[in-house]
């Protein structure tokens, strides 16, 4: 079951990201783990269910229990297979 969350980018821009967890491979004991998210950006107060038709996906990575923030942000219509090797994660 997916869980959802809302993150407001900026109060002055009145934009927010609505997202849900699609695939949770987070493991605080693993050297590398990840979570795949699906989301949409919408103007606050003008949310539309139809926006989810154009939702994009992204992956967030973790080193043990820490979020990895110094990676290129991948945003795509769909995230493919994720391969984990000892020190590398490959997203297809």
QUIKA-V936603 format. One record per residue. RES is the residue in one small letter. SS is DSSP state (a for helix, b for strand, c for the rest). Layout:
# QUIKA-V936603
RES&SS + RES&SS
This chain:
# QUIKA-V936603
x&c + x&c + x&c + x&b + x&b + x&b + x&b + x&b + x&b + x&b + x&c + x&c + x&c + x&c + x&b + x&b + x&b + x&b + x&b + x&b + x&b + x&b + x&b + x&b + x&b + x&c + x&c + x&c + x&c + x&c + x&c + x&c + x&b + x&b + x&b + x&b + x&b + x&b + x&b + x&b + x&b + x&b + x&b + x&c + x&c + x&c + x&c + x&c + x&a + x&a + x&a + x&a + x&a + x&a + x&c + x&b + x&b + x&b + x&b + x&b + x&b + x&b + x&b + x&c + x&c + x&b + x&b + x&c + x&c + x&c + x&c + x&c + x&c + x&c + x&b + x&b + x&c + x&c + x&c + x&c + x&c + x&b + x&b + x&b + x&b + x&c + x&c + x&b + x&b + x&b + x&b + x&c
